[in-house]
């Protein structure tokens, strides 16, 4: 769902760097919540980068 603020898409208002940070944090949460015992199975940086690179293929 895309949010609009006075004719501008919300994602256009967020600087590219911040979008990358939010995307990384979202991927961390998705990977953490996808396994049993989520806190003990928190993903490492490489796991998150693998997920993000698969998303952008």
C-alpha atoms as an extended CHARMM CRD file, in Angstrom:
* protein
*
        57  EXT
         1         1  UNK       CA              0.0000000000        0.0000000000        0.0000000000  PROA      1               0.0000000000
         2         2  UNK       CA              1.4190000000        3.3680000000       -0.9970000000  PROA      2               0.0000000000
         3         3  UNK       CA              0.8360000000        6.4070000000        1.1900000000  PROA      3               0.0000000000
         4         4  UNK       CA              0.4300000000        9.8430000000       -0.3480000000  PROA      4               0.0000000000
         5         5  UNK       CA              1.0060000000       13.1860000000        1.3620000000  PROA      5               0.0000000000
         6         6  UNK       CA             -0.2980000000       16.1790000000       -0.5940000000  PROA      6               0.0000000000
         7         7  UNK       CA              0.3090000000       14.4640000000       -3.9410000000  PROA      7               0.0000000000
         8         8  UNK       CA              3.7280000000       13.0500000000       -3.0180000000  PROA      8               0.0000000000
         9         9  UNK       CA              4.4420000000        9.3890000000       -2.3400000000  PROA      9               0.0000000000
        10        10  UNK       CA              5.6610000000        8.9100000000        1.2360000000  PROA      10              0.0000000000
        11        11  UNK       CA              8.6250000000        6.8070000000        0.0720000000  PROA      11              0.0000000000
        12        12  UNK       CA              9.8010000000        9.7710000000       -2.0450000000  PROA      12              0.0000000000
        13        13  UNK       CA             10.1000000000       11.8710000000        1.1120000000  PROA      13              0.0000000000
        14        14  UNK       CA             12.4930000000        9.4560000000        2.8150000000  PROA      14              0.0000000000
        15        15  UNK       CA             16.1550000000        9.8270000000        1.7930000000  PROA      15              0.0000000000
        16        16  UNK       CA             17.6450000000        6.8360000000       -0.0290000000  PROA      16              0.0000000000
        17        17  UNK       CA             20.0070000000        6.0610000000        2.8730000000  PROA      17              0.0000000000
        18        18  UNK       CA             17.1280000000        5.8980000000        5.3430000000  PROA      18              0.0000000000
        19        19  UNK       CA             15.1280000000        3.6380000000        3.0210000000  PROA      19              0.0000000000
        20        20  UNK       CA             18.0830000000        1.2390000000        2.9150000000  PROA      20              0.0000000000
        21        21  UNK       CA             18.3100000000        1.2740000000        6.7310000000  PROA      21              0.0000000000
        22        22  UNK       CA             14.5870000000        0.6190000000        7.0930000000  PROA      22              0.0000000000
        23        23  UNK       CA             14.7040000000       -2.1460000000        4.4800000000  PROA      23              0.0000000000
        24        24  UNK       CA             17.6100000000       -3.8030000000        6.3600000000  PROA      24              0.0000000000
        25        25  UNK       CA             15.7570000000       -3.5350000000        9.6960000000  PROA      25              0.0000000000
        26        26  UNK       CA             12.6060000000       -4.9680000000        8.1180000000  PROA      26              0.0000000000
        27        27  UNK       CA             14.5760000000       -7.9060000000        6.6960000000  PROA      27              0.0000000000
        28        28  UNK       CA             16.1160000000       -8.5400000000       10.1560000000  PROA      28              0.0000000000
        29        29  UNK       CA             12.6520000000       -8.6700000000       11.6890000000  PROA      29              0.0000000000
        30        30  UNK       CA             11.3360000000      -10.9520000000        8.9630000000  PROA      30              0.0000000000
        31        31  UNK       CA             14.2050000000      -13.4140000000        9.3740000000  PROA      31              0.0000000000
        32        32  UNK       CA             13.9970000000      -13.3340000000       13.1710000000  PROA      32              0.0000000000
        33        33  UNK       CA             10.2660000000      -14.0160000000       13.1830000000  PROA      33              0.0000000000
        34        34  UNK       CA             10.5640000000      -16.8320000000       10.6430000000  PROA      34              0.0000000000
        35        35  UNK       CA             12.1850000000      -19.3670000000       13.0140000000  PROA      35              0.0000000000
        36        36  UNK       CA             11.1480000000      -20.9790000000       16.2760000000  PROA      36              0.0000000000
        37        37  UNK       CA             12.9520000000      -19.4590000000       19.2360000000  PROA      37              0.0000000000
        38        38  UNK       CA             13.2970000000      -16.2020000000       17.3430000000  PROA      38              0.0000000000
        39        39  UNK       CA             15.4870000000      -14.3270000000       19.8230000000  PROA      39              0.0000000000
        40        40  UNK       CA             18.0580000000      -17.1170000000       19.9860000000  PROA      40              0.0000000000
        41        41  UNK       CA             18.0330000000      -17.3860000000       16.2070000000  PROA      41              0.0000000000
        42        42  UNK       CA             18.5540000000      -13.7110000000       15.3840000000  PROA      42              0.0000000000
        43        43  UNK       CA             20.0170000000      -13.4310000000       11.8670000000  PROA      43              0.0000000000
        44        44  UNK       CA             23.5580000000      -12.3220000000       11.2070000000  PROA      44              0.0000000000
        45        45  UNK       CA             24.4510000000       -9.5660000000        8.7990000000  PROA      45              0.0000000000
        46        46  UNK       CA             25.2250000000      -12.0510000000        6.0150000000  PROA      46              0.0000000000
        47        47  UNK       CA             21.7920000000      -13.6950000000        6.3340000000  PROA      47              0.0000000000
        48        48  UNK       CA             20.1000000000      -10.3150000000        5.9820000000  PROA      48              0.0000000000
        49        49  UNK       CA             22.2500000000       -9.3410000000        3.0050000000  PROA      49              0.0000000000
        50        50  UNK       CA             21.4220000000      -12.6630000000        1.3190000000  PROA      50              0.0000000000
        51        51  UNK       CA             17.6940000000      -12.0250000000        1.8030000000  PROA      51              0.0000000000
        52        52  UNK       CA             17.9630000000       -8.4880000000        0.4300000000  PROA      52              0.0000000000
        53        53  UNK       CA             20.0050000000       -9.5520000000       -2.5940000000  PROA      53              0.0000000000
        54        54  UNK       CA             17.4630000000      -12.3000000000       -3.3830000000  PROA      54              0.0000000000
        55        55  UNK       CA             14.6930000000       -9.6960000000       -3.1870000000  PROA      55              0.0000000000
        56        56  UNK       CA             16.3900000000       -7.4380000000       -5.7430000000  PROA      56              0.0000000000
        57        57  UNK       CA             16.9980000000      -10.1320000000       -8.3820000000  PROA      57              0.0000000000
